[in-house]
Amino acid sequence: MSLPSGRASVVIWTTTPWTLPANQAVAVHAEFDYSLLAIDAGTGKGAVEELLIVASELASSVLQRAGVAASRELAR
């Protein structure tokens, strides 16, 4: 499988948003699955505009909450 080149964003959650400017790393849980998602960020043209890494179990709810209508899982 060939994955697209470029940058991907990691979707995170925090209870202390004021600490985000100082953060330099993202931690992941070894026992959780994560998905690489290609999303259409709103142009409706169907082209991949953004790559996201998100906890697989939360992907559907994250995309729904963000109003993302079109996405596909590229890797898990």
PDB file of N, H, CA, C and O in Angstrom:
ATOM      1  N   MET A   1       0.846  -1.178   0.000  1.00  0.00           N
ATOM      2  CA  MET A   1       0.000   0.000   0.000  1.00  0.00           C
ATOM      3  C   MET A   1       0.887   1.235   0.000  1.00  0.00           C
ATOM      4  O   MET A   1       1.873   1.307   0.733  1.00  0.00           O
ATOM      5  N   SER A   2       0.536   2.172  -0.803  1.00  0.00           N
ATOM      6  H   SER A   2      -0.265   2.113  -1.398  1.00  0.00           H
ATOM      7  CA  SER A   2       1.272   3.426  -0.879  1.00  0.00           C
ATOM      8  C   SER A   2       0.523   4.500  -0.093  1.00  0.00           C
ATOM      9  O   SER A   2      -0.655   4.756  -0.340  1.00  0.00           O
ATOM     10  N   LEU A   3       1.214   5.116   0.847  1.00  0.00           N
ATOM     11  H   LEU A   3       2.171   4.908   1.048  1.00  0.00           H
ATOM     12  CA  LEU A   3       0.616   6.186   1.640  1.00  0.00           C
ATOM     13  C   LEU A   3       1.021   7.531   1.067  1.00  0.00           C
ATOM     14  O   LEU A   3       2.114   7.669   0.517  1.00  0.00           O
ATOM     15  N   PRO A   4       0.145   8.529   1.192  1.00  0.00           N
ATOM     16  CA  PRO A   4       0.491   9.853   0.677  1.00  0.00           C
ATOM     17  C   PRO A   4       1.648  10.464   1.461  1.00  0.00           C
ATOM     18  O   PRO A   4       1.802  10.220   2.657  1.00  0.00           O
ATOM     19  N   SER A   5       2.440  11.244   0.781  1.00  0.00           N
ATOM     20  H   SER A   5       2.314  11.442  -0.191  1.00  0.00           H
ATOM     21  CA  SER A   5       3.520  11.940   1.474  1.00  0.00           C
ATOM     22  C   SER A   5       2.984  13.271   1.982  1.00  0.00           C
ATOM     23  O   SER A   5       1.962  13.769   1.509  1.00  0.00           O
ATOM     24  N   GLY A   6       3.672  13.820   2.925  1.00  0.00           N
ATOM     25  H   GLY A   6       4.502  13.416   3.309  1.00  0.00           H
ATOM     26  CA  GLY A   6       3.245  15.095   3.473  1.00  0.00           C
ATOM     27  C   GLY A   6       3.050  15.005   4.974  1.00  0.00           C
ATOM     28  O   GLY A   6       3.374  14.000   5.606  1.00  0.00           O
ATOM     29  N   ARG A   7       2.526  16.053   5.513  1.00  0.00           N
ATOM     30  H   ARG A   7       2.263  16.870   4.999  1.00  0.00           H
ATOM     31  CA  ARG A   7       2.343  16.154   6.960  1.00  0.00           C
ATOM     32  C   ARG A   7       0.989  15.615   7.376  1.00  0.00           C
ATOM     33  O   ARG A   7       0.000  15.728   6.652  1.00  0.00           O
ATOM     34  N   ALA A   8       0.971  15.032   8.550  1.00  0.00           N
ATOM     35  H   ALA A   8       1.774  14.940   9.139  1.00  0.00           H
ATOM     36  CA  ALA A   8      -0.279  14.577   9.158  1.00  0.00           C
ATOM     37  C   ALA A   8      -0.401  15.254  10.517  1.00  0.00           C
ATOM     38  O   ALA A   8       0.602  15.493  11.190  1.00  0.00           O
ATOM     39  N   SER A   9      -1.619  15.559  10.914  1.00  0.00           N
ATOM     40  H   SER A   9      -2.433  15.365  10.367  1.00  0.00           H
ATOM     41  CA  SER A   9      -1.879  16.164  12.220  1.00  0.00           C
ATOM     42  C   SER A   9      -2.374  15.093  13.172  1.00  0.00           C
ATOM     43  O   SER A   9      -3.150  14.220  12.782  1.00  0.00           O
ATOM     44  N   VAL A  10      -1.930  15.155  14.423  1.00  0.00           N
ATOM     45  H   VAL A  10      -1.300  15.864  14.741  1.00  0.00           H
ATOM     46  CA  VAL A  10      -2.399  14.233  15.450  1.00  0.00           C
ATOM     47  C   VAL A  10      -3.501  14.942  16.229  1.00  0.00           C
ATOM     48  O   VAL A  10      -3.302  16.035  16.759  1.00  0.00           O
ATOM     49  N   VAL A  11      -4.669  14.299  16.291  1.00  0.00           N
ATOM     50  H   VAL A  11      -4.831  13.411  15.861  1.00  0.00           H
ATOM     51  CA  VAL A  11      -5.793  14.868  17.034  1.00  0.00           C
ATOM     52  C   VAL A  11      -5.607  14.498  18.502  1.00  0.00           C
ATOM     53  O   VAL A  11      -5.489  13.322  18.845  1.00  0.00           O
ATOM     54  N   ILE A  12      -5.581  15.518  19.367  1.00  0.00           N
ATOM     55  H   ILE A  12      -5.676  16.474  19.088  1.00  0.00           H
ATOM     56  CA  ILE A  12      -5.365  15.293  20.794  1.00  0.00           C
ATOM     57  C   ILE A  12      -6.508  15.876  21.608  1.00  0.00           C
ATOM     58  O   ILE A  12      -7.344  16.618  21.091  1.00  0.00           O
ATOM     59  N   TRP A  13      -6.532  15.532  22.878  1.00  0.00           N
ATOM     60  H   TRP A  13      -5.854  14.930  23.298  1.00  0.00           H
ATOM     61  CA  TRP A  13      -7.516  16.053  23.821  1.00  0.00           C
ATOM     62  C   TRP A  13      -6.767  16.398  25.094  1.00  0.00           C
ATOM     63  O   TRP A  13      -5.885  15.655  25.524  1.00  0.00           O
ATOM     64  N   THR A  14      -7.114  17.513  25.691  1.00  0.00           N
ATOM     65  H   THR A  14      -7.831  18.117  25.342  1.00  0.00           H
ATOM     66  CA  THR A  14      -6.460  17.925  26.929  1.00  0.00           C
ATOM     67  C   THR A  14      -7.450  18.639  27.830  1.00  0.00           C
ATOM     68  O   THR A  14      -8.414  19.246  27.364  1.00  0.00           O
ATOM     69  N   THR A  15      -7.197  18.557  29.126  1.00  0.00           N
ATOM     70  H   THR A  15      -6.414  18.064  29.505  1.00  0.00           H
ATOM     71  CA  THR A  15      -8.001  19.318  30.089  1.00  0.00           C
ATOM     72  C   THR A  15      -7.306  20.620  30.468  1.00  0.00           C
ATOM     73  O   THR A  15      -7.850  21.435  31.212  1.00  0.00           O
ATOM     74  N   THR A  16      -6.097  20.801  29.944  1.00  0.00           N
ATOM     75  H   THR A  16      -5.655  20.138  29.340  1.00  0.00           H
ATOM     76  CA  THR A  16      -5.333  22.010  30.282  1.00  0.00           C
ATOM     77  C   THR A  16      -4.829  22.685  29.013  1.00  0.00           C
ATOM     78  O   THR A  16      -3.634  22.626  28.724  1.00  0.00           O
ATOM     79  N   PRO A  17      -5.716  23.327  28.247  1.00  0.00           N
ATOM     80  CA  PRO A  17      -5.317  23.904  26.967  1.00  0.00           C
ATOM     81  C   PRO A  17      -4.251  24.992  27.071  1.00  0.00           C
ATOM     82  O   PRO A  17      -3.547  25.245  26.093  1.00  0.00           O
ATOM     83  N   TRP A  18      -4.115  25.629  28.201  1.00  0.00           N
ATOM     84  H   TRP A  18      -4.688  25.424  28.995  1.00  0.00           H
ATOM     85  CA  TRP A  18      -3.111  26.687  28.345  1.00  0.00           C
ATOM     86  C   TRP A  18      -1.699  26.117  28.326  1.00  0.00           C
ATOM     87  O   TRP A  18      -0.739  26.877  28.199  1.00  0.00           O
ATOM     88  N   THR A  19      -1.543  24.799  28.448  1.00  0.00           N
ATOM     89  H   THR A  19      -2.322  24.182  28.551  1.00  0.00           H
ATOM     90  CA  THR A  19      -0.204  24.196  28.392  1.00  0.00           C
ATOM     91  C   THR A  19       0.217  23.852  26.973  1.00  0.00           C
ATOM     92  O   THR A  19       1.382  23.525  26.750  1.00  0.00           O
ATOM     93  N   LEU A  20      -0.693  23.914  26.008  1.00  0.00           N
ATOM     94  H   LEU A  20      -1.640  24.180  26.190  1.00  0.00           H
ATOM     95  CA  LEU A  20      -0.376  23.500  24.635  1.00  0.00           C
ATOM     96  C   LEU A  20       0.811  24.233  24.009  1.00  0.00           C
ATOM     97  O   LEU A  20       1.623  23.590  23.343  1.00  0.00           O
ATOM     98  N   PRO A  21       0.948  25.542  24.191  1.00  0.00           N
ATOM     99  CA  PRO A  21       2.096  26.216  23.557  1.00  0.00           C
ATOM    100  C   PRO A  21       3.459  25.665  23.987  1.00  0.00           C
ATOM    101  O   PRO A  21       4.425  25.768  23.231  1.00  0.00           O
ATOM    102  N   ALA A  22       3.552  25.089  25.173  1.00  0.00           N
ATOM    103  H   ALA A  22       2.767  25.005  25.788  1.00  0.00           H
ATOM    104  CA  ALA A  22       4.833  24.573  25.661  1.00  0.00           C
ATOM    105  C   ALA A  22       5.055  23.103  25.299  1.00  0.00           C
ATOM    106  O   ALA A  22       6.172  22.604  25.442  1.00  0.00           O
ATOM    107  N   ASN A  23       4.025  22.402  24.836  1.00  0.00           N
ATOM    108  H   ASN A  23       3.118  22.807  24.720  1.00  0.00           H
ATOM    109  CA  ASN A  23       4.157  20.978  24.521  1.00  0.00           C
ATOM    110  C   ASN A  23       4.998  20.767  23.269  1.00  0.00           C
ATOM    111  O   ASN A  23       4.852  21.473  22.271  1.00  0.00           O
ATOM    112  N   GLN A  24       5.882  19.776  23.349  1.00  0.00           N
ATOM    113  H   GLN A  24       6.000  19.202  24.159  1.00  0.00           H
ATOM    114  CA  GLN A  24       6.736  19.472  22.215  1.00  0.00           C
ATOM    115  C   GLN A  24       6.624  18.020  21.768  1.00  0.00           C
ATOM    116  O   GLN A  24       7.386  17.571  20.911  1.00  0.00           O
ATOM    117  N   ALA A  25       5.677  17.283  22.345  1.00  0.00           N
ATOM    118  H   ALA A  25       5.058  17.648  23.041  1.00  0.00           H
ATOM    119  CA  ALA A  25       5.509  15.873  21.988  1.00  0.00           C
ATOM    120  C   ALA A  25       4.065  15.462  22.230  1.00  0.00           C
ATOM    121  O   ALA A  25       3.329  16.123  22.962  1.00  0.00           O
ATOM    122  N   VAL A  26       3.680  14.373  21.610  1.00  0.00           N
ATOM    123  H   VAL A  26       4.279  13.837  21.015  1.00  0.00           H
ATOM    124  CA  VAL A  26       2.360  13.792  21.812  1.00  0.00           C
ATOM    125  C   VAL A  26       2.574  12.356  22.264  1.00  0.00           C
ATOM    126  O   VAL A  26       3.331  11.616  21.635  1.00  0.00           O
ATOM    127  N   ALA A  27       1.926  11.959  23.327  1.00  0.00           N
ATOM    128  H   ALA A  27       1.311  12.559  23.837  1.00  0.00           H
ATOM    129  CA  ALA A  27       2.030  10.588  23.818  1.00  0.00           C
ATOM    130  C   ALA A  27       0.877   9.754  23.269  1.00  0.00           C
ATOM    131  O   ALA A  27      -0.243  10.244  23.122  1.00  0.00           O
ATOM    132  N   VAL A  28       1.163   8.496  22.972  1.00  0.00           N
ATOM    133  H   VAL A  28       2.073   8.098  23.092  1.00  0.00           H
ATOM    134  CA  VAL A  28       0.131   7.563  22.535  1.00  0.00           C
ATOM    135  C   VAL A  28       0.172   6.352  23.458  1.00  0.00           C
ATOM    136  O   VAL A  28       1.185   6.083  24.104  1.00  0.00           O
ATOM    137  N   HIS A  29      -0.925   5.637  23.510  1.00  0.00           N
ATOM    138  H   HIS A  29      -1.747   5.856  22.985  1.00  0.00           H
ATOM    139  CA  HIS A  29      -1.035   4.462  24.371  1.00  0.00           C
ATOM    140  C   HIS A  29      -0.677   3.221  23.563  1.00  0.00           C
ATOM    141  O   HIS A  29      -1.211   3.019  22.472  1.00  0.00           O
ATOM    142  N   ALA A  30       0.196   2.409  24.072  1.00  0.00           N
ATOM    143  H   ALA A  30       0.630   2.573  24.958  1.00  0.00           H
ATOM    144  CA  ALA A  30       0.676   1.221  23.354  1.00  0.00           C
ATOM    145  C   ALA A  30      -0.433   0.212  23.061  1.00  0.00           C
ATOM    146  O   ALA A  30      -0.319  -0.566  22.114  1.00  0.00           O
ATOM    147  N   GLU A  31      -1.489   0.213  23.848  1.00  0.00           N
ATOM    148  H   GLU A  31      -1.581   0.846  24.617  1.00  0.00           H
ATOM    149  CA  GLU A  31      -2.553  -0.768  23.660  1.00  0.00           C
ATOM    150  C   GLU A  31      -3.743  -0.229  22.869  1.00  0.00           C
ATOM    151  O   GLU A  31      -4.715  -0.956  22.667  1.00  0.00           O
ATOM    152  N   PHE A  32      -3.696   1.010  22.421  1.00  0.00           N
ATOM    153  H   PHE A  32      -2.906   1.601  22.584  1.00  0.00           H
ATOM    154  CA  PHE A  32      -4.774   1.587  21.613  1.00  0.00           C
ATOM    155  C   PHE A  32      -4.396   1.507  20.141  1.00  0.00           C
ATOM    156  O   PHE A  32      -3.218   1.543  19.785  1.00  0.00           O
ATOM    157  N   ASP A  33      -5.415   1.398  19.290  1.00  0.00           N
ATOM    158  H   ASP A  33      -6.372   1.369  19.579  1.00  0.00           H
ATOM    159  CA  ASP A  33      -5.207   1.459  17.847  1.00  0.00           C
ATOM    160  C   ASP A  33      -5.404   2.899  17.392  1.00  0.00           C
ATOM    161  O   ASP A  33      -6.256   3.614  17.918  1.00  0.00           O
ATOM    162  N   TYR A  34      -4.614   3.314  16.416  1.00  0.00           N
ATOM    163  H   TYR A  34      -3.922   2.733  15.989  1.00  0.00           H
ATOM    164  CA  TYR A  34      -4.714   4.649  15.839  1.00  0.00           C
ATOM    165  C   TYR A  34      -4.900   4.516  14.335  1.00  0.00           C
ATOM    166  O   TYR A  34      -4.376   3.586  13.723  1.00  0.00           O
ATOM    167  N   SER A  35      -5.638   5.433  13.740  1.00  0.00           N
ATOM    168  H   SER A  35      -6.064   6.189  14.237  1.00  0.00           H
ATOM    169  CA  SER A  35      -5.916   5.409  12.312  1.00  0.00           C
ATOM    170  C   SER A  35      -5.342   6.643  11.629  1.00  0.00           C
ATOM    171  O   SER A  35      -5.357   7.743  12.182  1.00  0.00           O
ATOM    172  N   LEU A  36      -4.835   6.438  10.415  1.00  0.00           N
ATOM    173  H   LEU A  36      -4.822   5.545   9.965  1.00  0.00           H
ATOM    174  CA  LEU A  36      -4.450   7.544   9.548  1.00  0.00           C
ATOM    175  C   LEU A  36      -5.632   7.779   8.626  1.00  0.00           C
ATOM    176  O   LEU A  36      -5.992   6.906   7.836  1.00  0.00           O
ATOM    177  N   LEU A  37      -6.235   8.949   8.724  1.00  0.00           N
ATOM    178  H   LEU A  37      -5.943   9.658   9.366  1.00  0.00           H
ATOM    179  CA  LEU A  37      -7.425   9.279   7.954  1.00  0.00           C
ATOM    180  C   LEU A  37      -7.127  10.362   6.934  1.00  0.00           C
ATOM    181  O   LEU A  37      -6.415  11.323   7.223  1.00  0.00           O
ATOM    182  N   ALA A  38      -7.670  10.202   5.752  1.00  0.00           N
ATOM    183  H   ALA A  38      -8.249   9.421   5.516  1.00  0.00           H
ATOM    184  CA  ALA A  38      -7.631  11.250   4.726  1.00  0.00           C
ATOM    185  C   ALA A  38      -8.999  11.901   4.743  1.00  0.00           C
ATOM    186  O   ALA A  38     -10.015  11.220   4.601  1.00  0.00           O
ATOM    187  N   ILE A  39      -9.033  13.211   4.915  1.00  0.00           N
ATOM    188  H   ILE A  39      -8.208  13.764   5.031  1.00  0.00           H
ATOM    189  CA  ILE A  39     -10.325  13.898   4.990  1.00  0.00           C
ATOM    190  C   ILE A  39     -10.418  15.001   3.953  1.00  0.00           C
ATOM    191  O   ILE A  39      -9.419  15.593   3.546  1.00  0.00           O
ATOM    192  N   ASP A  40     -11.642  15.256   3.543  1.00  0.00           N
ATOM    193  H   ASP A  40     -12.454  14.775   3.873  1.00  0.00           H
ATOM    194  CA  ASP A  40     -11.966  16.415   2.712  1.00  0.00           C
ATOM    195  C   ASP A  40     -12.372  17.491   3.708  1.00  0.00           C
ATOM    196  O   ASP A  40     -13.411  17.379   4.359  1.00  0.00           O
ATOM    197  N   ALA A  41     -11.568  18.515   3.827  1.00  0.00           N
ATOM    198  H   ALA A  41     -10.724  18.606   3.298  1.00  0.00           H
ATOM    199  CA  ALA A  41     -11.791  19.529   4.858  1.00  0.00           C
ATOM    200  C   ALA A  41     -12.804  20.589   4.469  1.00  0.00           C
ATOM    201  O   ALA A  41     -12.804  21.679   5.040  1.00  0.00           O
ATOM    202  N   GLY A  42     -13.666  20.290   3.506  1.00  0.00           N
ATOM    203  H   GLY A  42     -13.666  19.404   3.042  1.00  0.00           H
ATOM    204  CA  GLY A  42     -14.750  21.216   3.254  1.00  0.00           C
ATOM    205  C   GLY A  42     -14.913  21.771   1.862  1.00  0.00           C
ATOM    206  O   GLY A  42     -15.859  22.517   1.610  1.00  0.00           O
ATOM    207  N   THR A  43     -14.016  21.430   0.940  1.00  0.00           N
ATOM    208  H   THR A  43     -13.247  20.824   1.145  1.00  0.00           H
ATOM    209  CA  THR A  43     -14.182  21.982  -0.400  1.00  0.00           C
ATOM    210  C   THR A  43     -15.226  21.220  -1.193  1.00  0.00           C
ATOM    211  O   THR A  43     -15.798  21.752  -2.145  1.00  0.00           O
ATOM    212  N   GLY A  44     -15.483  19.953  -0.800  1.00  0.00           N
ATOM    213  H   GLY A  44     -15.019  19.521  -0.027  1.00  0.00           H
ATOM    214  CA  GLY A  44     -16.454  19.146  -1.513  1.00  0.00           C
ATOM    215  C   GLY A  44     -15.943  18.627  -2.846  1.00  0.00           C
ATOM    216  O   GLY A  44     -16.703  18.026  -3.606  1.00  0.00           O
ATOM    217  N   LYS A  45     -14.677  18.847  -3.139  1.00  0.00           N
ATOM    218  H   LYS A  45     -14.060  19.334  -2.521  1.00  0.00           H
ATOM    219  CA  LYS A  45     -14.109  18.410  -4.416  1.00  0.00           C
ATOM    220  C   LYS A  45     -13.605  16.977  -4.368  1.00  0.00           C
ATOM    221  O   LYS A  45     -13.229  16.416  -5.397  1.00  0.00           O
ATOM    222  N   GLY A  46     -13.596  16.381  -3.184  1.00  0.00           N
ATOM    223  H   GLY A  46     -13.901  16.837  -2.348  1.00  0.00           H
ATOM    224  CA  GLY A  46     -13.174  14.999  -3.044  1.00  0.00           C
ATOM    225  C   GLY A  46     -11.674  14.796  -2.950  1.00  0.00           C
ATOM    226  O   GLY A  46     -11.232  13.665  -2.746  1.00  0.00           O
ATOM    227  N   ALA A  47     -10.886  15.823  -3.086  1.00  0.00           N
ATOM    228  H   ALA A  47     -11.244  16.741  -3.252  1.00  0.00           H
ATOM    229  CA  ALA A  47      -9.436  15.696  -2.996  1.00  0.00           C
ATOM    230  C   ALA A  47      -9.021  15.634  -1.526  1.00  0.00           C
ATOM    231  O   ALA A  47      -9.634  16.273  -0.671  1.00  0.00           O
ATOM    232  N   VAL A  48      -7.987  14.870  -1.248  1.00  0.00           N
ATOM    233  H   VAL A  48      -7.488  14.351  -1.942  1.00  0.00           H
ATOM    234  CA  VAL A  48      -7.468  14.804   0.114  1.00  0.00           C
ATOM    235  C   VAL A  48      -6.831  16.138   0.444  1.00  0.00           C
ATOM    236  O   VAL A  48      -5.895  16.575  -0.225  1.00  0.00           O
ATOM    237  N   GLU A  49      -7.331  16.764   1.455  1.00  0.00           N
ATOM    238  H   GLU A  49      -8.091  16.409   1.999  1.00  0.00           H
ATOM    239  CA  GLU A  49      -6.766  18.045   1.859  1.00  0.00           C
ATOM    240  C   GLU A  49      -5.982  17.942   3.156  1.00  0.00           C
ATOM    241  O   GLU A  49      -5.078  18.738   3.410  1.00  0.00           O
ATOM    242  N   GLU A  50      -6.331  16.964   3.969  1.00  0.00           N
ATOM    243  H   GLU A  50      -7.065  16.318   3.763  1.00  0.00           H
ATOM    244  CA  GLU A  50      -5.686  16.873   5.268  1.00  0.00           C
ATOM    245  C   GLU A  50      -5.562  15.420   5.688  1.00  0.00           C
ATOM    246  O   GLU A  50      -6.442  14.606   5.407  1.00  0.00           O
ATOM    247  N   LEU A  51      -4.453  15.093   6.371  1.00  0.00           N
ATOM    248  H   LEU A  51      -3.738  15.754   6.600  1.00  0.00           H
ATOM    249  CA  LEU A  51      -4.256  13.773   6.945  1.00  0.00           C
ATOM    250  C   LEU A  51      -4.321  13.911   8.451  1.00  0.00           C
ATOM    251  O   LEU A  51      -3.688  14.797   9.026  1.00  0.00           O
ATOM    252  N   LEU A  52      -5.085  13.037   9.095  1.00  0.00           N
ATOM    253  H   LEU A  52      -5.599  12.318   8.629  1.00  0.00           H
ATOM    254  CA  LEU A  52      -5.229  13.066  10.549  1.00  0.00           C
ATOM    255  C   LEU A  52      -4.866  11.719  11.135  1.00  0.00           C
ATOM    256  O   LEU A  52      -5.152  10.678  10.544  1.00  0.00           O
ATOM    257  N   ILE A  53      -4.236  11.738  12.297  1.00  0.00           N
ATOM    258  H   ILE A  53      -4.004  12.583  12.778  1.00  0.00           H
ATOM    259  CA  ILE A  53      -4.006  10.536  13.090  1.00  0.00           C
ATOM    260  C   ILE A  53      -4.887  10.680  14.323  1.00  0.00           C
ATOM    261  O   ILE A  53      -4.790  11.659  15.063  1.00  0.00           O
ATOM    262  N   VAL A  54      -5.749   9.688  14.531  1.00  0.00           N
ATOM    263  H   VAL A  54      -5.828   8.893  13.930  1.00  0.00           H
ATOM    264  CA  VAL A  54      -6.723   9.763  15.618  1.00  0.00           C
ATOM    265  C   VAL A  54      -6.922   8.366  16.194  1.00  0.00           C
ATOM    266  O   VAL A  54      -6.771   7.372  15.483  1.00  0.00           O
ATOM    267  N   ALA A  55      -7.257   8.288  17.473  1.00  0.00           N
ATOM    268  H   ALA A  55      -7.379   9.095  18.050  1.00  0.00           H
ATOM    269  CA  ALA A  55      -7.569   6.998  18.089  1.00  0.00           C
ATOM    270  C   ALA A  55      -8.709   6.353  17.306  1.00  0.00           C
ATOM    271  O   ALA A  55      -9.767   6.957  17.133  1.00  0.00           O
ATOM    272  N   SER A  56      -8.497   5.137  16.837  1.00  0.00           N
ATOM    273  H   SER A  56      -7.637   4.646  16.977  1.00  0.00           H
ATOM    274  CA  SER A  56      -9.470   4.465  15.972  1.00  0.00           C
ATOM    275  C   SER A  56     -10.854   4.402  16.591  1.00  0.00           C
ATOM    276  O   SER A  56     -11.853   4.620  15.907  1.00  0.00           O
ATOM    277  N   GLU A  57     -10.918   4.106  17.872  1.00  0.00           N
ATOM    278  H   GLU A  57     -10.107   3.928  18.428  1.00  0.00           H
ATOM    279  CA  GLU A  57     -12.195   3.982  18.574  1.00  0.00           C
ATOM    280  C   GLU A  57     -12.982   5.295  18.581  1.00  0.00           C
ATOM    281  O   GLU A  57     -14.210   5.282  18.668  1.00  0.00           O
ATOM    282  N   LEU A  58     -12.280   6.426  18.491  1.00  0.00           N
ATOM    283  H   LEU A  58     -11.282   6.437  18.421  1.00  0.00           H
ATOM    284  CA  LEU A  58     -12.925   7.738  18.556  1.00  0.00           C
ATOM    285  C   LEU A  58     -13.083   8.404  17.190  1.00  0.00           C
ATOM    286  O   LEU A  58     -13.660   9.488  17.100  1.00  0.00           O
ATOM    287  N   ALA A  59     -12.585   7.779  16.137  1.00  0.00           N
ATOM    288  H   ALA A  59     -12.116   6.899  16.210  1.00  0.00           H
ATOM    289  CA  ALA A  59     -12.559   8.419  14.819  1.00  0.00           C
ATOM    290  C   ALA A  59     -13.936   8.896  14.372  1.00  0.00           C
ATOM    291  O   ALA A  59     -14.080  10.043  13.949  1.00  0.00           O
ATOM    292  N   SER A  60     -14.929   8.054  14.456  1.00  0.00           N
ATOM    293  H   SER A  60     -14.811   7.122  14.799  1.00  0.00           H
ATOM    294  CA  SER A  60     -16.269   8.420  13.987  1.00  0.00           C
ATOM    295  C   SER A  60     -16.818   9.632  14.732  1.00  0.00           C
ATOM    296  O   SER A  60     -17.337  10.563  14.117  1.00  0.00           O
ATOM    297  N   SER A  61     -16.701   9.616  16.054  1.00  0.00           N
ATOM    298  H   SER A  61     -16.279   8.859  16.553  1.00  0.00           H
ATOM    299  CA  SER A  61     -17.255  10.734  16.834  1.00  0.00           C
ATOM    300  C   SER A  61     -16.456  12.020  16.624  1.00  0.00           C
ATOM    301  O   SER A  61     -17.038  13.105  16.616  1.00  0.00           O
ATOM    302  N   VAL A  62     -15.144  11.922  16.454  1.00  0.00           N
ATOM    303  H   VAL A  62     -14.672  11.041  16.460  1.00  0.00           H
ATOM    304  CA  VAL A  62     -14.313  13.102  16.197  1.00  0.00           C
ATOM    305  C   VAL A  62     -14.695  13.734  14.868  1.00  0.00           C
ATOM    306  O   VAL A  62     -14.870  14.950  14.782  1.00  0.00           O
ATOM    307  N   LEU A  63     -14.826  12.908  13.824  1.00  0.00           N
ATOM    308  H   LEU A  63     -14.684  11.920  13.894  1.00  0.00           H
ATOM    309  CA  LEU A  63     -15.173  13.419  12.507  1.00  0.00           C
ATOM    310  C   LEU A  63     -16.568  14.038  12.498  1.00  0.00           C
ATOM    311  O   LEU A  63     -16.788  15.081  11.882  1.00  0.00           O
ATOM    312  N   GLN A  64     -17.503  13.391  13.181  1.00  0.00           N
ATOM    313  H   GLN A  64     -17.324  12.544  13.682  1.00  0.00           H
ATOM    314  CA  GLN A  64     -18.860  13.929  13.252  1.00  0.00           C
ATOM    315  C   GLN A  64     -18.873  15.272  13.973  1.00  0.00           C
ATOM    316  O   GLN A  64     -19.499  16.226  13.512  1.00  0.00           O
ATOM    317  N   ARG A  65     -18.189  15.338  15.093  1.00  0.00           N
ATOM    318  H   ARG A  65     -17.681  14.562  15.468  1.00  0.00           H
ATOM    319  CA  ARG A  65     -18.156  16.583  15.876  1.00  0.00           C
ATOM    320  C   ARG A  65     -17.488  17.723  15.104  1.00  0.00           C
ATOM    321  O   ARG A  65     -17.860  18.887  15.255  1.00  0.00           O
ATOM    322  N   ALA A  66     -16.495  17.375  14.275  1.00  0.00           N
ATOM    323  H   ALA A  66     -16.193  16.430  14.152  1.00  0.00           H
ATOM    324  CA  ALA A  66     -15.794  18.393  13.483  1.00  0.00           C
ATOM    325  C   ALA A  66     -16.521  18.724  12.189  1.00  0.00           C
ATOM    326  O   ALA A  66     -16.101  19.619  11.455  1.00  0.00           O
ATOM    327  N   GLY A  67     -17.591  18.023  11.905  1.00  0.00           N
ATOM    328  H   GLY A  67     -17.932  17.296  12.502  1.00  0.00           H
ATOM    329  CA  GLY A  67     -18.373  18.299  10.703  1.00  0.00           C
ATOM    330  C   GLY A  67     -17.727  17.806   9.419  1.00  0.00           C
ATOM    331  O   GLY A  67     -17.978  18.354   8.346  1.00  0.00           O
ATOM    332  N   VAL A  68     -16.899  16.779   9.521  1.00  0.00           N
ATOM    333  H   VAL A  68     -16.695  16.333  10.393  1.00  0.00           H
ATOM    334  CA  VAL A  68     -16.240  16.216   8.343  1.00  0.00           C
ATOM    335  C   VAL A  68     -17.193  15.224   7.683  1.00  0.00           C
ATOM    336  O   VAL A  68     -17.596  14.234   8.294  1.00  0.00           O
ATOM    337  N   ALA A  69     -17.545  15.497   6.444  1.00  0.00           N
ATOM    338  H   ALA A  69     -17.218  16.301   5.948  1.00  0.00           H
ATOM    339  CA  ALA A  69     -18.511  14.660   5.734  1.00  0.00           C
ATOM    340  C   ALA A  69     -17.846  13.516   4.984  1.00  0.00           C
ATOM    341  O   ALA A  69     -18.441  12.445   4.854  1.00  0.00           O
ATOM    342  N   ALA A  70     -16.626  13.713   4.487  1.00  0.00           N
ATOM    343  H   ALA A  70     -16.143  14.583   4.593  1.00  0.00           H
ATOM    344  CA  ALA A  70     -15.962  12.702   3.671  1.00  0.00           C
ATOM    345  C   ALA A  70     -14.593  12.353   4.254  1.00  0.00           C
ATOM    346  O   ALA A  70     -13.758  13.229   4.482  1.00  0.00           O
ATOM    347  N   SER A  71     -14.383  11.067   4.489  1.00  0.00           N
ATOM    348  H   SER A  71     -15.061  10.356   4.304  1.00  0.00           H
ATOM    349  CA  SER A  71     -13.088  10.614   4.992  1.00  0.00           C
ATOM    350  C   SER A  71     -12.893   9.159   4.606  1.00  0.00           C
ATOM    351  O   SER A  71     -13.843   8.448   4.275  1.00  0.00           O
ATOM    352  N   ARG A  72     -11.633   8.735   4.656  1.00  0.00           N
ATOM    353  H   ARG A  72     -10.862   9.312   4.924  1.00  0.00           H
ATOM    354  CA  ARG A  72     -11.357   7.316   4.465  1.00  0.00           C
ATOM    355  C   ARG A  72     -10.127   6.946   5.282  1.00  0.00           C
ATOM    356  O   ARG A  72      -9.204   7.745   5.441  1.00  0.00           O
ATOM    357  N   GLU A  73     -10.132   5.729   5.794  1.00  0.00           N
ATOM    358  H   GLU A  73     -10.882   5.080   5.665  1.00  0.00           H
ATOM    359  CA  GLU A  73      -9.018   5.243   6.596  1.00  0.00           C
ATOM    360  C   GLU A  73      -7.936   4.706   5.664  1.00  0.00           C
ATOM    361  O   GLU A  73      -8.191   3.801   4.869  1.00  0.00           O
ATOM    362  N   LEU A  74      -6.738   5.259   5.761  1.00  0.00           N
ATOM    363  H   LEU A  74      -6.531   5.993   6.407  1.00  0.00           H
ATOM    364  CA  LEU A  74      -5.617   4.833   4.922  1.00  0.00           C
ATOM    365  C   LEU A  74      -4.781   3.753   5.585  1.00  0.00           C
ATOM    366  O   LEU A  74      -4.205   2.904   4.905  1.00  0.00           O
ATOM    367  N   ALA A  75      -4.711   3.781   6.913  1.00  0.00           N
ATOM    368  H   ALA A  75      -5.178   4.471   7.466  1.00  0.00           H
ATOM    369  CA  ALA A  75      -3.901   2.802   7.642  1.00  0.00           C
ATOM    370  C   ALA A  75      -4.376   2.753   9.076  1.00  0.00           C
ATOM    371  O   ALA A  75      -4.986   3.695   9.582  1.00  0.00           O
ATOM    372  N   ARG A  76      -4.081   1.621   9.731  1.00  0.00           N
ATOM    373  H   ARG A  76      -3.585   0.856   9.320  1.00  0.00           H
ATOM    374  CA  ARG A  76      -4.412   1.454  11.147  1.00  0.00           C
ATOM    375  C   ARG A  76      -3.231   0.820  11.832  1.00  0.00           C
ATOM    376  O   ARG A  76      -3.274   0.579  13.038  1.00  0.00           O
TER     377      ARG A  76
END
